Amino acid sequence: MTAADDRRPRGIPASWIAITAFFALVALPRPAIPLIDGDVYWHIRAGETVLDTGAVPTVDTWSIVGEGMRWTSQDWLSNVLMALGWRLGDIGPTVLSFGWALLVVAGLALLWWAYGLRRPDAGWLGRIVWLAAGLIVAGPVLGVRVQVVDLTLAAAVVACLWAFEADRRLRWLLALPLITLAWANLHAGWPLVFLLGGAVVVGELTDRWLRRADPLPLRDIGRLALALLACIPVIAVNPNGVELYLYPLRTSSIAAHRDFVSEWQPPDPGTFIGQVFIVFTVLFVVPALVVGLRRLRAADVLTMIGLTVMIVLGARFLLVAPIIAATAGLALEPALAGSGIGRRFGPLLARLGRPRRSAAYSVINGALLGLAVIAGLLVTWMRVSPAAQADMIDDHMPVAAVDWIIANDPGDRPFNQYSWGGYLGLRVPDDPIYIDGRSDIYGDTPIREYADAVTLRSDPAALLDSREIDYVLFPRDQPLAEWLDDSDAWESVYEDELAGIWIRSAGG
């Protein structure tokens, strides 16, 4: 240790309080959402199937429309993790909400770290702004959903790529096949490995051709390309084997997704979600691209454009917004630092980022830092405590209606709301459901038949009769509910503020 090291101030700078507050009071509570997404319940049921049987299901035996169809359970490991959390009892949903929120925190932390590698002189406030903006845009698709795994693992890929660009060490490339292996068993978002890595390969070659941005040497570009090639065989190391290679193509080719499932549709500019995305694009993406033509690597430009186009094509991809925001920050931060505002406030922010010699100052900052962590945990607990979980699940899932079904046994062939199929199946596993969120199993025809019937574009009676439906579980505020009330063939036997149940009338 040198004399200069001895004289260097030590302690907790004020900036650490803001950084901790961001992660504890923003990044953790925001994605901590009760189990109100209908898909989580069929994921739990699938995970329990693996735990009970020791095998990953390959054929659908749960639903009326999918009976006997091929099931590529590409998210089997995530399902098992959900099932393990669910088995903890009343605290289980809270554990799952906390756990999935921590996945988001981990993804943001990886981006924070990688950003610092790409820009060693980066300010702390800028990173908070970029990641907070991305979190706001991604917020609507977060929660206890397997897609959240994609954010964490995509952030890990970006971290490896940016670290390699910063110091050229092979260990970052060796990590890519390991990330791909985990991804191939957690969720089918693994094509992002090749999209993000491919953007770097193409971008660096472009920069070499244009003689700009201090590109990677050809040897290192070749190493990255070889690492990506090594990821390809790793994908087959999963219970579905080589079947997983075609899964993303088959799923994305289901046209009914875009017509019926809202998360597969583009963000609607008429909704709050769509408007937030537009504002994000105008304030962050477009300015970064304009500035980035001079400041960014071509790989960064390709990454921003590619991920933004993904969101434009489907709202489910909003979860990659933090990566877009962090990449945009690489261009925007130097521009802002050189502006009049940056020159005015830059020295102040730098001082807040440096520790002081005063022990009292560090003690106070340490206490404030601890309070931020405690406050963040308390806020998160209030959002997803067992009591909060129960109230929110009651508001979104047909809890009382399914209680009635279990008590009264109206039959064993239901027709249910698409988003309630997972919940019904988890609660009444001995009977088939009609349909649930596993749209990748069903394909176009069953989904379109269902959608046409519930929106009255076709005669519901034809579908209900052909499928020999015994009872209908559906929201009271939908067109199908009004049709059932008016039909002589169906009789209402239960209703609450959320759901109704109809059985065939005596003369039906």
C-alpha positions as CSV (number, residue, x, y, z in Angstrom):
1,M,0.0,0.0,0.0
2,T,1.4,3.4,-1.0
3,A,1.3,6.6,1.0
4,A,-1.2,8.0,-1.5
5,D,-3.5,5.1,-0.6
6,D,-3.2,5.9,3.1
7,R,-4.2,9.5,2.4
8,R,-7.2,8.5,0.2
9,P,-10.5,9.3,2.0
10,R,-12.5,6.2,3.0
11,G,-16.1,5.8,4.0
12,I,-19.5,5.8,2.5
13,P,-20.1,8.6,0.0
14,A,-23.6,10.3,-0.3
15,S,-24.0,8.8,-3.8
16,W,-24.2,5.3,-2.3
17,I,-27.4,6.3,-0.5
18,A,-29.1,7.3,-3.8
19,I,-27.8,4.1,-5.5
20,T,-29.0,1.9,-2.7
21,A,-32.4,3.7,-2.6
22,F,-32.8,3.1,-6.3
23,F,-32.2,-0.6,-6.0
24,A,-34.1,-1.1,-2.7
25,L,-36.9,1.4,-3.1
26,V,-37.5,1.3,-6.8
27,A,-35.9,-1.7,-8.5
28,L,-37.1,-4.2,-5.9
29,P,-40.7,-3.1,-5.1
30,R,-41.7,-2.3,-8.7
31,P,-41.6,-5.8,-10.1
32,A,-42.8,-7.4,-6.9
33,I,-46.3,-8.1,-8.0
34,P,-48.8,-10.6,-6.4
35,L,-49.7,-13.7,-8.4
36,I,-52.4,-12.1,-10.5
37,D,-51.1,-13.3,-13.9
38,G,-53.2,-16.2,-15.0
39,D,-50.3,-18.1,-16.6
40,V,-48.4,-18.4,-13.3
41,Y,-50.9,-21.1,-12.1
42,W,-50.3,-23.5,-15.0
43,H,-46.6,-23.0,-14.7
44,I,-46.9,-24.0,-11.0
45,R,-49.0,-27.0,-12.0
46,A,-46.4,-28.0,-14.7
47,G,-43.6,-27.7,-12.1
48,E,-45.6,-29.9,-9.6
49,T,-46.0,-32.5,-12.4
50,V,-42.2,-32.7,-12.7
51,L,-41.7,-32.9,-9.0
52,D,-44.4,-35.6,-8.6
53,T,-43.5,-37.7,-11.6
54,G,-39.8,-37.0,-12.1
55,A,-40.5,-36.4,-15.8
56,V,-41.1,-33.3,-17.9
57,P,-44.5,-33.6,-19.7
58,T,-44.4,-34.0,-23.5
59,V,-48.1,-34.4,-24.3
60,D,-51.0,-32.3,-23.2
61,T,-53.4,-34.2,-20.9
62,W,-55.0,-31.2,-19.2
63,S,-57.1,-29.4,-21.7
64,I,-60.1,-30.2,-23.9
65,V,-58.7,-28.4,-27.0
66,G,-55.2,-29.6,-26.6
67,E,-55.8,-33.3,-25.6
68,G,-53.0,-35.4,-27.0
69,M,-51.1,-32.5,-28.6
70,R,-47.3,-32.2,-28.4
71,W,-46.1,-30.1,-25.5
72,T,-42.6,-28.7,-25.6
73,S,-42.2,-27.7,-22.0
74,Q,-39.3,-25.3,-22.7
75,D,-39.6,-23.6,-19.4
76,W,-39.6,-26.7,-17.2
77,L,-36.9,-25.5,-14.8
78,S,-38.7,-22.2,-14.1
79,N,-41.9,-24.2,-13.6
80,V,-40.1,-26.3,-11.0
81,L,-38.9,-23.2,-9.2
82,M,-42.4,-21.8,-9.1
83,A,-43.8,-25.1,-7.8
84,L,-41.2,-25.2,-5.0
85,G,-42.1,-21.7,-3.9
86,W,-45.9,-22.6,-4.1
87,R,-45.3,-25.6,-1.8
88,L,-44.2,-23.3,1.0
89,G,-47.8,-22.8,1.9
90,D,-49.3,-19.4,2.7
91,I,-45.9,-17.6,2.4
92,G,-45.2,-19.3,-0.9
93,P,-46.8,-16.6,-3.2
94,T,-44.9,-13.9,-1.3
95,V,-41.6,-15.8,-1.7
96,L,-42.3,-16.1,-5.4
97,S,-43.0,-12.4,-5.8
98,F,-39.8,-11.5,-3.9
99,G,-37.8,-14.1,-5.8
100,W,-38.9,-12.9,-9.3
101,A,-38.4,-9.3,-8.2
102,L,-34.8,-10.1,-7.2
103,L,-34.3,-11.5,-10.7
104,V,-35.1,-8.0,-12.1
105,V,-32.8,-6.4,-9.5
106,A,-30.0,-8.9,-10.6
107,G,-30.5,-7.9,-14.2
108,L,-30.3,-4.2,-13.4
109,A,-27.3,-4.7,-11.2
110,L,-25.5,-6.6,-14.1
111,L,-26.3,-3.7,-16.5
112,W,-25.0,-1.2,-13.8
113,W,-21.8,-3.1,-13.5
114,A,-21.3,-3.5,-17.3
115,Y,-22.0,0.1,-17.9
116,G,-19.2,1.0,-15.6
117,L,-16.8,-1.2,-17.6
118,R,-17.8,0.4,-20.9
119,R,-17.6,3.9,-19.4
120,P,-15.2,3.9,-16.4
121,D,-15.8,7.7,-15.9
122,A,-19.6,7.2,-15.9
123,G,-21.6,9.1,-13.3
124,W,-23.8,7.4,-10.8
125,L,-26.8,9.6,-11.4
126,G,-26.9,8.9,-15.1
127,R,-27.0,5.2,-14.5
128,I,-29.9,5.6,-12.1
129,V,-31.8,7.6,-14.7
130,W,-31.2,5.2,-17.6
131,L,-32.1,2.1,-15.6
132,A,-35.1,3.8,-14.0
133,A,-36.4,4.8,-17.4
134,G,-36.0,1.2,-18.7
135,L,-37.7,-0.2,-15.6
136,I,-40.7,2.1,-16.1
137,V,-41.2,0.9,-19.6
138,A,-40.7,-2.8,-18.7
139,G,-43.0,-2.6,-15.6
140,P,-46.2,-3.7,-17.3
141,V,-44.7,-7.1,-18.3
142,L,-42.9,-7.8,-15.0
143,G,-44.2,-10.0,-12.1
144,V,-44.1,-13.7,-11.5
145,R,-43.7,-14.6,-15.1
146,V,-41.2,-16.9,-16.8
147,Q,-40.4,-14.1,-19.3
148,V,-38.6,-12.2,-16.5
149,V,-35.9,-14.8,-16.7
150,D,-35.2,-13.4,-20.2
151,L,-34.4,-9.9,-18.8
152,T,-31.9,-11.3,-16.2
153,L,-30.1,-13.6,-18.7
154,A,-30.1,-11.0,-21.5
155,A,-28.5,-8.6,-19.1
156,A,-25.9,-11.3,-18.3
157,V,-25.2,-11.7,-22.0
158,V,-24.8,-7.9,-22.4
159,A,-22.6,-7.8,-19.3
160,C,-20.3,-10.5,-20.8
161,L,-20.2,-8.8,-24.2
162,W,-19.5,-5.3,-22.8
163,A,-16.9,-6.8,-20.4
164,F,-15.1,-8.5,-23.3
165,E,-15.2,-5.2,-25.3
166,A,-13.6,-3.5,-22.3
167,D,-10.8,-5.9,-21.4
168,R,-10.7,-8.7,-24.1
169,R,-10.5,-11.6,-21.5
170,L,-11.7,-15.0,-22.7
171,R,-13.6,-15.8,-19.5
172,W,-16.4,-13.5,-20.6
173,L,-16.8,-15.5,-23.8
174,L,-16.6,-18.8,-22.0
175,A,-19.6,-17.7,-19.9
176,L,-21.9,-17.4,-22.9
177,P,-22.4,-21.2,-23.4
178,L,-23.1,-21.5,-19.7
179,I,-25.7,-18.7,-19.9
180,T,-27.2,-20.4,-23.0
181,L,-27.4,-23.8,-21.1
182,A,-29.3,-22.2,-18.3
183,W,-31.6,-20.3,-20.7
184,A,-32.4,-23.4,-22.7
185,N,-33.9,-25.0,-19.6
186,L,-35.5,-21.9,-18.0
187,H,-37.3,-20.3,-21.0
188,A,-37.1,-20.2,-24.8
189,G,-35.8,-16.6,-24.9
190,W,-32.3,-18.0,-25.8
191,P,-32.3,-16.5,-29.3
192,L,-31.4,-13.3,-27.6
193,V,-27.9,-14.7,-27.1
194,F,-27.4,-14.8,-30.8
195,L,-29.2,-11.5,-31.5
196,L,-27.1,-9.6,-29.0
197,G,-23.9,-11.5,-29.8
198,G,-24.5,-11.2,-33.5
199,A,-25.0,-7.5,-33.2
200,V,-21.5,-7.2,-31.7
201,V,-19.9,-9.4,-34.4
202,V,-21.6,-7.5,-37.3
203,G,-21.1,-4.1,-35.6
204,E,-17.4,-4.6,-34.9
205,L,-16.8,-5.7,-38.5
206,T,-18.7,-2.7,-39.7
207,D,-16.6,-0.4,-37.5
208,R,-13.5,-2.0,-38.9
209,W,-14.7,-1.5,-42.4
210,L,-15.6,2.2,-41.7
211,R,-12.5,2.7,-39.6
212,R,-14.3,4.2,-36.7
213,A,-14.9,3.6,-32.9
214,D,-11.7,1.7,-32.1
215,P,-13.1,-1.7,-33.1
216,L,-12.1,-5.1,-31.8
217,P,-9.2,-6.8,-33.5
218,L,-10.3,-9.5,-36.0
219,R,-8.9,-12.1,-33.7
220,D,-11.2,-11.1,-30.9
221,I,-14.2,-10.9,-33.3
222,G,-13.4,-14.4,-34.4
223,R,-13.3,-15.6,-30.8
224,L,-16.7,-14.1,-30.1
225,A,-18.1,-15.8,-33.2
226,L,-16.7,-19.1,-32.1
227,A,-18.2,-18.6,-28.6
228,L,-21.6,-18.0,-30.3
229,L,-21.2,-21.1,-32.4
230,A,-20.4,-23.1,-29.2
231,C,-23.7,-22.0,-27.8
232,I,-25.7,-23.8,-30.6
233,P,-25.1,-27.4,-29.5
234,V,-25.7,-26.4,-25.8
235,I,-29.3,-25.6,-26.6
236,A,-30.1,-29.3,-27.1
237,V,-29.0,-30.1,-23.5
238,N,-32.5,-30.0,-22.1
239,P,-35.4,-32.5,-21.6
240,N,-36.8,-31.6,-25.0
241,G,-33.5,-32.2,-26.9
242,V,-33.3,-30.9,-30.4
243,E,-37.0,-30.1,-30.4
244,L,-36.1,-26.8,-28.7
245,Y,-34.3,-25.5,-31.9
246,L,-37.6,-25.0,-33.8
247,Y,-39.7,-24.0,-30.8
248,P,-39.3,-20.2,-31.1
249,L,-40.1,-20.4,-34.9
250,R,-43.2,-22.4,-34.3
251,T,-44.5,-20.2,-31.5
252,S,-43.8,-16.9,-33.3
253,S,-45.6,-18.3,-36.4
254,I,-49.0,-18.7,-34.6
255,A,-51.0,-15.9,-36.2
256,A,-53.7,-16.1,-33.5
257,H,-51.2,-14.8,-31.0
258,R,-51.2,-11.4,-32.7
259,D,-54.9,-11.4,-33.2
260,F,-56.0,-12.6,-29.7
261,V,-53.2,-12.6,-27.1
262,S,-52.6,-8.9,-26.1
263,E,-48.9,-9.4,-25.1
264,W,-48.1,-10.6,-28.6
265,Q,-49.6,-7.5,-30.2
266,P,-47.7,-4.2,-30.7
267,P,-48.0,-1.7,-27.8
268,D,-51.2,0.2,-28.5
269,P,-50.6,4.0,-28.8
270,G,-54.0,4.6,-27.3
271,T,-53.1,2.9,-24.0
272,F,-50.9,4.1,-21.2
273,I,-48.4,1.4,-21.9
274,G,-48.1,2.4,-25.6
275,Q,-47.8,6.1,-24.7
276,V,-45.0,5.4,-22.2
277,F,-43.1,3.4,-24.9
278,I,-43.5,6.3,-27.4
279,V,-42.2,8.8,-24.8
280,F,-39.3,6.5,-24.0
281,T,-38.5,6.2,-27.7
282,V,-38.7,9.9,-28.3
283,L,-36.7,11.0,-25.2
284,F,-34.1,8.2,-25.1
285,V,-33.8,6.0,-28.2
286,V,-34.0,8.6,-31.0
287,P,-31.6,11.1,-29.4
288,A,-29.2,8.3,-28.6
289,L,-29.3,7.1,-32.1
290,V,-28.7,10.6,-33.5
291,V,-25.8,11.2,-31.0
292,G,-24.7,7.6,-31.3
293,L,-23.8,7.8,-35.0
294,R,-20.6,9.6,-33.7
295,R,-20.2,8.2,-30.2
296,L,-21.4,4.6,-30.2
297,R,-20.0,1.4,-31.6
298,A,-22.1,0.1,-34.5
299,A,-22.9,-2.9,-32.3
300,D,-24.7,-0.6,-29.8
301,V,-26.7,1.1,-32.6
302,L,-27.7,-2.4,-33.9
303,T,-28.7,-3.5,-30.4
304,M,-30.9,-0.5,-29.8
305,I,-32.6,-0.7,-33.1
306,G,-33.1,-4.4,-32.9
307,L,-34.5,-4.5,-29.4
308,T,-36.7,-1.5,-30.1
309,V,-38.1,-3.2,-33.2
310,M,-38.9,-6.3,-31.1
311,I,-41.0,-4.2,-28.8
312,V,-42.8,-2.6,-31.7
313,L,-43.7,-6.1,-32.9
314,G,-44.9,-7.4,-29.5
315,A,-45.6,-5.8,-26.1
316,R,-44.2,-8.8,-24.4
317,F,-40.7,-7.7,-25.3
318,L,-41.0,-4.5,-23.3
319,L,-38.9,-6.3,-20.7
320,V,-35.7,-5.6,-22.7
321,A,-36.3,-1.8,-22.2
322,P,-33.6,-1.6,-19.5
323,I,-31.0,-2.9,-22.0
324,I,-32.1,-0.3,-24.5
325,A,-31.9,2.4,-21.9
326,A,-28.4,1.4,-20.7
327,T,-27.2,1.3,-24.3
328,A,-28.7,4.7,-25.0
329,G,-27.0,6.1,-21.9
330,L,-23.6,5.2,-23.4
331,A,-24.3,7.9,-26.0
332,L,-26.4,10.4,-24.0
333,E,-24.2,10.6,-20.9
334,P,-21.1,12.1,-22.6
335,A,-23.4,14.5,-24.5
336,L,-25.1,15.7,-21.3
337,A,-21.8,15.9,-19.4
338,G,-20.5,18.3,-22.1
339,S,-23.6,20.5,-22.1
340,G,-24.1,23.6,-19.9
341,I,-26.1,21.7,-17.4
342,G,-23.6,18.9,-17.2
343,R,-20.7,21.3,-16.7
344,R,-22.7,23.1,-14.0
345,F,-23.8,20.1,-11.9
346,G,-21.0,17.6,-12.8
347,P,-18.6,18.8,-10.1
348,L,-21.4,18.6,-7.4
349,L,-22.3,15.0,-8.5
350,A,-18.6,14.1,-8.4
351,R,-18.2,15.4,-4.9
352,L,-21.2,13.4,-3.8
353,G,-19.6,10.3,-5.2
354,R,-16.4,10.7,-3.2
355,P,-16.1,9.6,0.4
356,R,-15.0,12.1,3.1
357,R,-12.5,11.7,5.9
358,S,-15.1,12.5,8.6
359,A,-16.1,9.4,10.5
360,A,-19.4,11.0,11.6
361,Y,-20.2,11.7,7.9
362,S,-19.7,8.0,7.1
363,V,-21.7,6.8,10.1
364,I,-24.7,9.0,9.1
365,N,-24.5,7.9,5.5
366,G,-24.3,4.3,6.6
367,A,-27.4,4.7,8.7
368,L,-29.3,6.3,5.8
369,L,-28.1,3.5,3.5
370,G,-29.4,0.9,6.0
371,L,-32.7,2.7,6.4
372,A,-33.1,2.7,2.6
373,V,-32.7,-1.1,2.5
374,I,-35.1,-1.6,5.4
375,A,-37.6,0.7,3.8
376,G,-37.4,-1.0,0.5
377,L,-38.0,-4.4,2.1
378,L,-41.0,-3.1,4.0
379,V,-42.5,-1.5,0.9
380,T,-42.0,-4.7,-1.0
381,W,-43.5,-6.8,1.8
382,M,-46.6,-4.5,1.9
383,R,-47.1,-5.1,-1.8
384,V,-46.8,-8.9,-1.7
385,S,-47.5,-10.0,1.9
386,P,-49.8,-13.0,2.3
387,A,-52.7,-10.7,3.1
388,A,-52.0,-8.5,0.1
389,Q,-51.6,-11.6,-2.1
390,A,-55.0,-13.0,-1.0
391,D,-56.8,-9.7,-1.7
392,M,-55.2,-9.2,-5.1
393,I,-55.7,-12.8,-6.2
394,D,-59.4,-12.5,-5.2
395,D,-59.7,-9.4,-7.4
396,H,-58.2,-11.1,-10.4
397,M,-58.8,-14.8,-10.2
398,P,-62.3,-16.5,-9.8
399,V,-61.4,-17.8,-6.3
400,A,-65.0,-17.9,-4.9
401,A,-66.4,-19.3,-8.2
402,V,-63.9,-22.2,-8.2
403,D,-64.8,-22.8,-4.5
404,W,-68.4,-23.2,-5.7
405,I,-67.3,-25.6,-8.5
406,I,-65.4,-27.8,-6.0
407,A,-68.3,-27.8,-3.6
408,N,-71.1,-28.4,-6.2
409,D,-69.5,-30.4,-9.0
410,P,-71.4,-29.0,-12.0
411,G,-69.7,-31.4,-14.4
412,D,-66.2,-32.3,-15.6
413,R,-66.1,-30.5,-19.0
414,P,-65.9,-26.8,-18.5
415,F,-65.6,-23.9,-20.9
416,N,-63.5,-21.2,-19.2
417,Q,-62.0,-17.8,-19.7
418,Y,-58.5,-18.1,-21.4
419,S,-56.6,-16.4,-18.6
420,W,-58.5,-18.4,-15.9
421,G,-57.6,-21.8,-17.2
422,G,-54.4,-22.1,-15.3
423,Y,-56.0,-21.3,-12.0
424,L,-59.0,-23.6,-12.6
425,G,-56.6,-26.4,-13.5
426,L,-54.4,-26.0,-10.4
427,R,-57.5,-26.0,-8.1
428,V,-59.4,-28.7,-9.9
429,P,-56.6,-30.9,-11.4
430,D,-58.8,-34.1,-11.8
431,D,-61.0,-32.5,-14.5
432,P,-59.8,-31.1,-17.8
433,I,-59.9,-27.4,-18.4
434,Y,-61.1,-26.0,-21.8
435,I,-58.0,-23.8,-22.5
436,D,-55.2,-22.0,-20.7
437,G,-52.2,-19.8,-21.5
438,R,-50.3,-22.6,-23.2
439,S,-51.1,-21.2,-26.6
440,D,-47.9,-22.7,-28.1
441,I,-49.6,-26.1,-27.7
442,Y,-52.9,-25.3,-29.3
443,G,-52.0,-23.4,-32.4
444,D,-54.2,-21.2,-34.6
445,T,-57.4,-23.2,-35.0
446,P,-58.5,-23.8,-31.4
447,I,-57.5,-20.3,-30.3
448,R,-59.5,-18.7,-33.2
449,E,-62.5,-21.0,-32.5
450,Y,-62.4,-19.9,-28.9
451,A,-61.9,-16.2,-29.7
452,D,-64.7,-16.2,-32.3
453,A,-67.1,-17.8,-29.8
454,V,-66.5,-15.6,-26.8
455,T,-66.7,-12.4,-28.9
456,L,-69.9,-13.7,-30.6
457,R,-68.3,-13.6,-34.1
458,S,-69.5,-17.2,-34.4
459,D,-72.4,-19.0,-32.7
460,P,-71.2,-20.0,-29.2
461,A,-73.8,-22.8,-29.1
462,A,-72.0,-24.7,-31.9
463,L,-68.7,-24.8,-30.0
464,L,-70.3,-25.5,-26.6
465,D,-72.3,-28.4,-28.1
466,S,-69.5,-29.9,-30.2
467,R,-67.2,-29.9,-27.2
468,E,-70.0,-31.3,-24.9
469,I,-69.5,-28.6,-22.4
470,D,-71.1,-29.1,-19.0
471,Y,-70.6,-25.7,-17.5
472,V,-69.1,-22.3,-18.3
473,L,-66.9,-20.2,-16.0
474,F,-66.6,-16.7,-17.4
475,P,-66.4,-13.0,-16.4
476,R,-69.7,-11.4,-16.0
477,D,-68.8,-8.3,-18.1
478,Q,-68.1,-10.2,-21.3
479,P,-70.4,-10.6,-24.4
480,L,-70.5,-14.3,-23.8
481,A,-72.0,-13.8,-20.4
482,E,-74.9,-11.8,-21.8
483,W,-75.4,-14.4,-24.5
484,L,-75.6,-17.2,-21.8
485,D,-78.1,-15.1,-19.8
486,D,-80.3,-14.8,-22.8
487,S,-80.0,-18.4,-23.9
488,D,-82.8,-20.9,-23.0
489,A,-80.2,-23.7,-23.1
490,W,-78.1,-22.3,-20.2
491,E,-78.9,-21.4,-16.6
492,S,-77.0,-19.1,-14.3
493,V,-76.2,-20.9,-11.0
494,Y,-73.5,-18.6,-9.6
495,E,-72.4,-15.1,-9.9
496,D,-70.2,-12.6,-8.0
497,E,-68.6,-9.2,-9.0
498,L,-66.0,-11.0,-11.1
499,A,-67.3,-14.3,-12.4
500,G,-70.3,-16.3,-13.3
501,I,-71.1,-20.0,-13.7
502,W,-73.7,-21.4,-16.1
503,I,-74.9,-24.9,-16.5
504,R,-77.1,-26.5,-19.1
505,S,-80.8,-25.9,-18.3
506,A,-83.1,-28.8,-17.8
507,G,-84.5,-28.4,-21.3
508,G,-81.1,-27.5,-22.9
